[in-house]
Amino acid sequence: MITNRRTCRAARAFIGVAALSLITASAAPNAWAQAQEAASSTGCGPGGAFEALASFGPFNEFNYPAYYVDQNGLALDLCDETIADDPLCGNPLFGDPLGGGLPFDAPPDIASGNFWAETFYFLATTDIAFAGGDALIVLAVEGVWDNATEAIIDGDQLVFSRIRHRISLPNLPSSAGTYTVTHPFGVDVFEVTEADLALTGGSRVINFTDDCLHGVVNGAITPTCSVTLGDQFTNIIDPTRSRISHYLTWDVNAPPGYIGNPAIPHAVTGSPCGTNVFRVEGPGIPGGVAETTLFSLQGRHSAVCGDGAIDAAAGETCDDGNTVGGDCCSTTCMIEGTDAATCDDGSACTVDTCDSVTGCANTPVSCDDGVGCTVDGCDATVGCTNAPDDGAGNDGTSCTFDTCDVIAGCINSPTFCNDGNACTADSCDAVAGCSSVLISCNDGNACTIDSCSVATGCSNFPIPCAPGSVCNAGTGVCETADLVCIAAGSNGSAVYSGSMTSGPEFAGGLDADAARDSLMPTMAFASDGTSAFQPGSGDQVAYSVAFPAGPGWYAWARSYYPGGPLNDANSFYLRIDGTAAQKLGNNKGFWKTFHWDGDGNVENGPTAGLFVGSLAPGFHSVVVEKREVKPIAPRLDVFCFNHNPTVAPTDAQACEAIGGVCGAGAGSGPPPTTTTTAGGGPTTTVTSTTMAPVGDMVCFAANSGAMTGAMTTSLTYTGGADADPLKDSLSAPVLFPDTNASAFQGGSNDTATYAFSLPDAGPWRMWGRFYYPGAPTNSANSFMVRVDGGSRARFGNNQGYFRKWHWDGDGAETGPVTGMAISAGAGHHTLVVEKREVNPIAPRLDVICFTKDAVTPPSDAAARSAAGLP
């Protein structure tokens, strides 16, 4: 549907019975569709441009312009009388049965509100009837009241022009299509769809109004003329707001002083387009076209000369407020005489002359200073002005700074686009202006760390490699030609599962120094004797190892068997990329000493490397598994891969490859690492401590809680699996004695209560620093906790960390540790820690922390600082 612009206003002044009936004819409710926009509109100016009236005169007694002058110099005044006073240019009387009359039975008066809602300077209407429809056009220059209720309020006077088409069509699908309306002031084209016809039933399916009160912006009616916009009278002479530029008149025999008689349709002249016709063309009109040349016209000539306002559009060269000659302004408002003084207009911007032929001339002085970027103007008092205009010197490019010099003229200085950042490439585009694009510091070498400094620009620092190794430029991995080694107990890239340990402690006492001659901290699987190991089910450690290009690889393990041949396990299983398990170690000639071994099928005689195949360059999965259940577990501190089936690496070679602190007595090894990347040769080991940002970590010592029941913080405990439960503790731990008297009932006793505060809403995760001194079958390894009296949750429990202090959280038994999610916002909270189970040996808890990281536990250093521990 051609959508509605604005509902039709009530009937205006008397404009002839035929025309009035067409303007006020009703349609079915909600059946009018008023065109918001024509598909296209053209005017009568060059190239189809729109044109407007030329000028308007001084204000009359009703504070409307007394007249408007068209482009031919014809002036029409406001029809501001009753029809009784002027039958050809009058308005309805009080009580007119057709409506639109004066509000009161008294003469027109603005102050009392007794005036018409609409009055006209010019009005032309006509209509066409055809089978199944009709068409109406209204052309008007009219005065109204610019307020919501159209109240008669002095100061709200507004004048605008209007072109209106109302066309009804047969309600048939064949009526859909393009309609061209030709009229005296141009051509308007509309598109009618079947949906429009269905919605309106064909009644006024085209209902178009073009005036400045019906302007549309983004689909909403937005007037472009109003009192508040300050253009209540000038919009009529603005071609962007008006399309009426010439008044129509009868072609012959118009009543003297009038353009026509509104009661008599008549042929007209005056169209600036030469189209003194109303024609509609389209598929819904029989024969495709309907037209008429007869219009009803209303308009009265205005006396322009003698009103004191010079109206050049009306042909005046002077107007001294009278029609008396001899004062250099004739009775027809033309210059007369030759005395220049009589033509002085009082302006310093004109040269005043009076010619007997042409009359007074007030010729503008030339203020052109010859500088292209100055604004040359003239002030009536001081004369010429030449102000510099930087905008006038715009050369059309955003890459120059444009200024105007009153002597030199335009100056276009190049724009300096340097943003002061050495990490950007600065350039200038003529349209977009300055731009700064980040440069790439990638030197194409994987063996450099590429970075950029705002001050100095790109830098490419070489990746450090251990002595005797070089970096592979393609992979960025430090490699030796024939050796790849891993520190088995480094806690770096290893992923522990099952019940293995990396500490030097072990069950039994056959050897007083389990780590004797170790290169690095050892890794072992606890020999708990609980069940036979099934390969792949658990008790394993996984590594990600980068291999360089090379021929087939052989695995070697530097292991330690602390027992004897009959009561000690002496081998492991090895898997590469998920392949079948192969026996690693097993040579029975090396008890109670660290030694190199490989192929587990060789139990006696010279050791041999375990062939693992030809591996493609890049990272591979290496898994070491527990192989058998024996009272005492074997240890493994380093394993390597080389290309030699019979010659194992030397300790010195292996130590250099892993970047360790090597030699006898080095069992404590280097500091714990956060990242271990195994390359094709030496391992690159990075040690770092990350402190939590202020506000992102809350920690306290567990022994600061309010103790209840039989809980204690003393060093004594039941059981003797470990002689030093406080080894590496941050503070004195809290524990619950294992009396075996009764199973614990949550909340009944044996609890520690804490008060703590959180700085914001989080989300927060809770971490505890635990120690389980026993083995999985005889030691408790978790607590129960409640936050703010909520539900109990299991705290701790990861079974991969017996006999070592470690961080744990959410109660998962296997896999990577994760923080326990809690529901606690900013402010004060309570935490209750409870005993969970009865076992011979109790767990320890020394520090509790809250962070916003679900997967990375606090570092010991950060927790110590946050808890205020020494």
N, C-alpha and C positions, 0 to 999 in steps of 0.2 A: 504494500500500500504506500502511496505517496504520503508521507507522514505529516501530521498537523503542525502548523506553525503557531497559530493563535486563533481562538474562536472569533467569529465575526462580531464586530462591534454593532451596537444598536443603530437604527436609522439616523442619518444626520439631518441636514437641512432639506428643505423642499428642493427637489431636483427634477421634478416632472413625474407624473403618475407612472408612466411606463418604466422609467429608470428606477424609481423608488421601489416599485413592486419587485424588480429583479434583485435589488440590493437586499431587501428584507425578506425575500422568499425563504420559507423554512424547508428543512429536510427532516428525515426521520432522526430521532435522537441517536447520537453517537455514530451517525452515518456519514459525517463530513470528514473528508481526508484533505488536509491542507498541505500543499507542497512545501516542505522545508527548504528544499533547494531545487532549482531547475537543473536538468542535466547540463544545460549551457544557456547563457544569455549574452546577447550582443547588443550594442548601442548603435547610435548613428554617427559617432565620431570616426576619425581615421582608424582603419583597422578594426572597426567594430567597438571602439572605445565609448564609454558612457560620457554624457555631457549633462550639465546642470544649468539652472537659471543664472543670470548675469549678476544681479545686485538686488538690494532692497532699500526702501526709503526710510525716512524717520518714523518714529512711533506715533500711533494715533492715540485718541483719548482712552482706548481700552488696552494700551500698552502692547499692542501688536504692531509689526511693521505696517505702515500705511499702504504699501504696495510692494510687489516684486516685479522686476523687469526681466524679460526673457532675452535670448541672444539676438533677437531682431529689434530690440529696443522697445518692445510693447510692454507697457506697465498695466497691471491689473490690481485694483485695490481690494480690500477685505470686504466681503458681503456681510456687513455688521448691522443691517437693518431688518425690520420685519417684512414679510411678504406684502403687507398692506402698504408699506412705504415704498417698496421697490419690487414689483411683481417678477422682474427678470433676474434680480440678484438679492432676493430676500430670504429670510429664514422663517420657520413656522411660528405662529402666534401662540400665546398662552392657551393651553387647552386644546391644541391641535389633535384631532382624533387619531392621526397616524403617529403621534408621538414626536418627540424631538423639539417641542416648543419651549418658550420661556418658562422658567419655574414659577414666576409670579406674574400677575396681571399688572405690569408696570413697565416703564421704559427700560431698555437694557442698561445694566449698571453693575460694574465689577465689584464694588465695595459691598453691595448687598447680596451678591451671589446670583443676581438675576441676569444670566447670560446663557448662551447656547453651549452645549457640550462640544459641538464641532461647528466651525464656520469655514467657508471656502473662499480662496482666491481664484481657483480654477477647478472646474469639474467637468469631465467628459465621460459619458457612459453609453453603452449600446449592448444589444444582445442578439443572439442568433438562435433560432429554433430549427431542429432537424428531427427526423424520425428517430425516436428512442432517446432523445437527449436535447440539451441546449447549452449555450455558452454565453457568458457575461464578462465584460471588461469594465473596470473602473479606473480612470486616470484622474488624479486629484492633487492639488496643492492646498492643504487645509491646516487650520489652527485648532489645537486641542489643549487640554490641561494635563500637565505632567505630574500626576499623583495617582496613587492606587485607586482612589474612588472617583476620579475625574471631577473633584470638587472645584468650584469656581473660586480660586485663590489667586490674588494678584501676585505676580512673580513666578507663577507656574505656567505662564503662556509658553507654548511650543508650536513650531510650524514644521511640517514635514511634507514630503511628496509620496504618492502611493501609486503603484501599478498592481492591479488585482485581476486574476483570472479565476473564474469558477465555471467548470465544465463538467456536465453530467453525460454519461455514455450508456449505451445499451449494456445490460449486465450479461455479456456473452464472452466466452473465451476469445472470440475473434476480435474483441475490442482491445485486447492487450497489444501494446506496441509503442512506437514512437509518435509523439504529437508535437507539431510545430505551430506555434502561435505567432503570427505577424501582426504588429500594431504600429501606431505612429512613432513610437520611440524605440523600436528595435524588434528583436526576435527572441523568443524563449522556447526552449525545447524540453519536453518532459518524457519520461519513460513510465508507462502504466503496465503493471503486471497483473496476472490472473488473481494473485493474492489480494491486490488492491481492489479489484472488482468484487471479489467475494466479500471483503470486509465492508465495503461501502454500498454494495448493491448497485454500483454504478453511479449513485447520486454524489455529485461533486467529487468525483474520483480525482480530479485535478482541482485543488483549491489553494491557489498560490497568491501570496501577498508579498510584494517587494517594497519595503520601506525601512527607514532606519529604526523604527520601533520594533520591527520583526527580525532584526539581525540575528543570525544563528552562529554561535561559536561552540565547536565540539558537541553539536547536537542539542545545545540548550539555547533558548531564546535569550539573547543578550543585546538590548538596545544600544545603538551607537550614537544616539542623540538624546540629550536630556538637559534639564536645568543644571544638574550637578556636574555634567561634563562641560558646561559653559558654552554649548553650541546649540542653544534652543532655537536660534533663528538662522545661523550661518550654514547649517547642514544642507539647506535648500540650494545653495550655490556651490556645493561640494560634490563633484562628480563621483566620489567614492561612496556617497550616501544618497544620491538622487540621480534619477535617469530622465527627468522631465526638463528639457532645455528650451522649448518653444511652446507658445500657447497655440492651440487650434482655434480657428475661427470659421464661421460659415464661409463657403467659397464665394458666395455672392449675396448681396442684400441683407447683411447682418443688421439688426436694429441699431440705430445710431447710439454710440457710446457703449455697446455691448458686443461680445464675441458671438452671441447667438441667443436663441430663446429655448430654455430647457424643456419646454413643453412640446417642442416641434423637432423631431429627428431630421437632420439635414446633412447634406454633403459638406465636407470640411476641407480646409487647406491648412498648411503650417507644419506638417510633419518634416522634421529635419532629415528623415530617411527617404522622404518622398513616398511614404506608404500611408496615405490617408485612408486606412482600411483596417478592419478587424477580421482576420482570416485564421481559421483553425483547420489544420490538415492532419489526418490520421486514419487508422484502419477502422475505427468504430463509427465513422461519419459516412453516411450514404454518399457514394461517389468520391469519397476520400477527402472532400473539402467543403467547408461552409464559410461564407464571408458576408460582410455588409460594409457599405461606405457611409451609412447614416449614423450620426452621433447626436445625442442630446448634450448641449453645451451650456454652461453657466459661467459668467465672468463679466466684470465691468471695467471699462477703461478708467485709468487714474490720471488725474492732472498732476504731472511731475514738476513742471516749471513753477518756481515761486515758493517752494517749500523750504528753501534755505539749504538744501543738500544737493551738491553737484552729483548728478548721476550720469556718468559717461555712457553707460549702457543704454540710457534713454536718449542719447544724443546731446546732452547738455555740456557746454564748455564753461558755464558759470551758473550760479544760482545764489542771488543775494537776498532771497526771501521775498521778492516782489516781482511783479511783471511790468515794471516801469522801465522804460529805456533811458539812455543818456548817462548811465553810470558805469559804462564799460561792460554792462551786462544787459542784453536786450530784453524785450518783452517775451522772447522765446528762449531766454536763458542762453544766449550766444554772446561772446565777447564783442564789445563795440568800443570805438574810440582809439586814440593813439598814445594817451598819457600813461607811461609806464608806472607812475606812482599809484594810479588807480588800480593797477594789477598786482600790487605788492601783496604777496600771500604771507608775508612775515616769516618766511623760511630761509635760512642761510643755505639751503640745499637747492635753490632754484634761481635762475636768472629770469627776472620778471619783465615782460614787454607787453605792449598793447598795440596791435596792428589793426588799421582800419578795415582790412579785408578779413583777417583771420581772428581778430579780437585779441584778448589777453592770452599771453603765453607764459607759463611758468616752467621754463625748461630746466630739467635737472642738471646740476653741475656734474662734471665727470670727476669721480673720486678714484679712478684707477691709478694705482701707484706703480704699475708694471711689475709687481712682485706676485708671483702666482699663488703663494700660500697665505696671503693676507686677505682678511675679510674686509672688503671695501664697502663702507657705508657712509651714511650722512646723518648727522644730528641737526635738527631744525635750528638749534640755538648756536652750536659751535661749528657746524659745517662738516667737512669730510673727516671720516675716521678710517684708520687702516690697522685693524687689530690682527696680530699674527695668529694663525690657526694651525697647530701642529697636525691636526687630522687632515688638513688639505694637502699636506706634504706626504701623505701615505703612498708609498710606491707599490703597494699591493703584496708585499712579502712580509712574513712574520719574522724574517731574519735581519731586519734593520730596525733601528730606533729612529723614528721620524720626528724631526723638529722643523720649526719655521723661524728663519731669521729675517727681520724686516728689511735688511739690506741684501744679504746673500741669497735669500730665498730658501727653497727646500734643502734640508740637510738630512741625508739618510745614512746614519752611522751603522756599521755592522754590529749585530747583537753578539755579545760575548756569552757563549753557551757553556763555559766550563763550570761544572757543578762542584768542583773542588774534591771530587772523589776519583782517585786513581784507578778504581775498579769499574769505571763506566767509560764507554765510548760516547763522547758528546758530539752532537751534530745538530744541524738546523734544517728544517723543512719549510719551504716557502709558505705553506698553508698552515701546518700544525705548529710551527715554531720550534723551539729548543726541545730536544729529546736526549735522554741519557739511557743507554742500554748497557746492561751488565756485560762485561767482557768475559770470555772463557779463559781460564788459566790452565786448562787441561793441556799438558804438553805431550799427551799421547803415550806417556811412559808410566806403566803401572808401578814402577819402583820409586816414584816420587809422590810426596804429599803436596797436592796443589792447593794453594790458598791465595787470598788477596787481601792486602792492607789498603784501607782508604787513603793512607798517606803515601805509601810507596808502590802500590800496585801488586802485580803477580809475584809470587815466589813459589819455587818448586824444590822442596827439601827432600833429599834422598832418604828412603826408608832405611833405618839402621839394621844391619845384619851382623850376626856374630862372626868372630874371626874365623877365617877359612871358608866362609860361604859368601855367595853373591846373590843378588836379587834378580829374579826372572822378570824381564821387562814386559812380558806378555801377561803374566799372572800376578805379579807383585809379591811373589813368595820367595823368601830367602832359601836358597838351595845349595846343597853340595852335590857333587856328581853322583855319589853312590851311597848316601846315608840319610835316613829319616829316623828321628828318635823322638820318643814321648816320655815325659815324666809321669809315671803311672799314678802316683799318689799326690799329684799337685793340686787337686781340687779345682782345677782350671776348667778345661773343656769337658772334663769327665762328668758323666751323669750317673750317679750311684743309685742302685736299687738293691732290694734284698737286705741282707744283714752284714754287708761288708764294712770294713773300717779302714781308715788310712793312718791311724795312729800306730806308734811303735808297741803298744800294749798287745799281749796275746795270752791265750789261755794256756796254763801249764808253766813249768819252770825248768825245762831242759836246757835253756840257754839264758843267761842273765842279760844278754844284750841283743835283743831281736833286731836292732837296727845297725849292728856292728858292720862297719865298712860300707854302709849304704851311701849311694850318691845323692839320693833325694828322699823325702818322706815316703814310707812304704805304703802299699795298698794290699789288703788281705781280705779274704772272706772268712767270717767267724766260723770256726768248726764247732758248731753247737750240737752236732749229732742228732738233731731232731728228725731229719728226713734225708733220704737220698736225693741228690740234686738231679733235676731234670733239665737238660740243656734248653735254654731259652725261656724257662719259666720264671726265673728270678735270680738273685745273687749274681749280678753282673754289673759291669761298668762299660760305658760306651764313649768312644772318642770320635772326633771328626779330624781326619788327617789328610793333609795335602801332599800328594805325590808328584814329583817331576816326571818328565818323560824318561824312559829308560827300559832296559830289558826286564826279564822276570825278577820278582822280588822274593827275598827270603826273610822270615821273621826270626828274631832273636830276643830272648827274655833274660833280664838280669834279676834272678830270683834267689830266695833264701828259704831253706827247709830247716826249721829250728829243731825238729825232732829227729827220730831215727827212721830207718827204712820201713819198720813195721807199724809205727804208730803216727805217722805224719804224712799228710798229703804233700805231693811234690810236683804238681803240674796244674795247668789251667786248660780251659778250652778257648780257642780263638776263632772268631768269625769275621770275614771280610765281606762287606756289602750284603749281609744276610745269607751268605753261602753256608754250607754244612760246616759244623764245628770240627776243628782239628785240634789234636792234643799238642799243647805248647809246654815244653819242659819235660820232666820225668827222668832225667839221667840220675841214676842212683849212686853215682860216684862223688856227689858234691853235697854232703849233709853239713849243716851248720856253717855254711860259708856262702857269701854272695858269689854267684858265678853266672856265666853266660851259657844258655842252653837254647835249643830250638825245637827240632823235630822230636815230638813226644813218642814216636815209635822206636826211637833209639834209647833203650834203657841203660845200656852199658857201652863202654868204649868211647871213642872220640865223639864230641858233640857235633851236631849238624844243623844247619839252618832249616827252618820249616818253610817249604815252598808254598807261596800264596798266589802265584800267577803273575801274568803281565797286566798291570793296571794302567788304565788311561790316565793321562795327566789331569790333575784336579783333585778335589776332595772326595774321600771315601770313608765309609763307616767302618770302624774297627771296634769290636765288642770282645771283652775278656770276661769269661764266665767261670764260676766255681765248677769243678769237675767231679769231686767225690767228697764224702763225709769221713773225716778222720779227726782224732782228738785235737790235733794241732794243725793250724792252717799255715800254708806257705805264704811268703811275702813276695811282692813284686815291686821294684822301685823304678826301673827303666825298661822299656822294650824298644827295639830298633828294627829297621828294615834295610837290608843291603842287597847287593847282587852276587854275593859270594856264598855258595852252599856249604862251605867247610870252615871259613874263617869268620869268627865273630868280631864285632867291633871291640876296640879296646875301651877301657874305662875312660881314658882321656878323650878319645874321639866322641864317645857318647856324652860325656860331661860338656864338652865344647858344643855339641849339637843341640843340647837342650838349654844352653846358656846358664847352667847351674853353678853353685858354689860347691865344688867337688873335693873329694879326698876322704880319707879315713876320719871318722868322728863327725862327719857332716850329716848325720842322720836327721838333724833338725831341718836341714834344707833351707832354701830361700824363704822369704816371707810368703804368706798365702797370696795367691794371685787371683785377680778378677777376670783376666782374659788370657787364654793360652791358645795360640794358633800354631798348629804343627805344619811346618813347611817341608819342602823337599830337601831336607838337611837339617840345620839347626832350627830349634823352636824359638819363635819370637815371643817373649814373655813380658807383659806389661803389668806393673803393680800400681794400683791407685786406690785412694780413699775418698769417697764422695760425702761431704757433709750436707745434711738436710738444710734447705733454706729456712730462715727464721719464720716461724708460724706454720711450718709444714711437718713438724715432728714434736711430739710430747712424750717424754720418758721419765720413769721413776724407778728407784730400786725396790725390788719386791719385798725386802725385809723391812720396809718402812710401813707396812700395813698394820692394821689393828688385828692382832692375833686372837683367835678364839679356839676352844677345844684344846687338843693335845699337839697342835702344830708347834714347830720349833725352828730356830735359825742356827742352832748349834752345829758343830761339825760332826757330832756323833750320829751314827745311824746303824740300823740293823743290817748285817751282811758284811762281806769282806771282799767283794769282787774287785773293788778298786781302792787302793790305799789312800788316794788323794782326790776326794770329790770336788775340791775347790780349785784344782789345777786350771789355770787360765780363766777363772771367774772374774767378772768385773766388780762384783761386790759380794758380801756374805749372802748366800742364797736362802730362800725360804723352802721348807719341805714339810711333809706330813709324815710322822712316824708310822711305820708299818707294824702295828701291834698284832695284826691278825685276830684281834678280838671280835670284830664284827665287820660285816660288809658296810661300806659307807652309804648312808642315806643322804642324798643331796639336801643341803640346807640345815641339817640337824646339828652339825658340829664340824670341827676341823676346817675352819674357813679363815681367810684373810680378807679384810675389807679395806678398800682404798677410796679416797676422794681425789678427783682430778678435774681439770678444766680444759676445754678445747677452744681454740681461738675463732673457729668459723664452722660452717655447716658441712665441710668436707666434700665428698664422702671420705670416711676414715677407715683404716684397716689396723687391726691390733696384732702385734708381734710379741712373742716371748723368747727369752734366751734360756734354753733348757740344757739339762745334763741328765742322761740316763745311765747310772753307774753299773747296772747289771747287764744281762743279756736278754733277748726278747722273751724268754720263758720265765724269768724270775725277777723282772723289774717292771714297775709301773712306768709309763712313758707319757702320761698326759694328765691334765687337770680338767675340771668343769668350771666355767665362768658364767657370770651373769652381769649385764650392764643395765644399771638403773632398774634393777628388780625384774628384768625381762626373763625370757626363757633361757634355760641352761644350754650351753653349747660346749662341745669338746674342744679343748685348747691344747695344741701340741699333737703328738702321736706318730710323727713320721718315723718309721722303723729303720731308716737308713742311717741313723746317727747315734748309735750306742757308744758310750764312753768318750764322748767329746762334747764340748759346749757348742751349741748351734742355735740358729734362729728358726722358729717354726710358728705356725699360726692356726690355720683353719681345721685341724684335726684329721686331714687326709693321711692315710697310712703309708702310701707310696707316692712316687712321682716328685716333681719339683715342689718345694714348699711355697705356700701362698699365704698372704695376710688374711686374718679373719675379718670379714665384713661386719661392721657394727652399725646400729642405728642410733646415732647421737649427734646432735647439732651443737652450735656454739653455746658455751656456758659450762656450769658445774655438773658433774656426773659422779656416780658411784660404780665401783667394780668389786665384785665378790669372786675370789678364787677358792675353789673347793677341792677337796680330795675326791678322786674319782673311783679308785679301786684298791683292794688289798693285795699287795704283792710283797715278797720278802724284802725287796730293796726299793726305797722311795725315790722318785725323781726330784731334781732340783730346779729352781726357777730363781734367777738373780736379777733380771731387768725386764720391765714391761714397757713397750713403746707403742705409740699410735702415729701412723704416717698415712699419706695419701697414695702410696704405691702398693698395688696389689701383688706384685710379683718380685720386687726387689726388697729384701729385708734391710734394716738399718745396718750400717757398718758399726763395728764395735767402738771406733773412735767417735762417731757421731752420737751413738747412744750414750757413751760415757759423758760427752759434753752436755747433751740435752738433759741428762739426769743429775748433772752437777756432781758427778763422782770424781774422786781424785785420780 
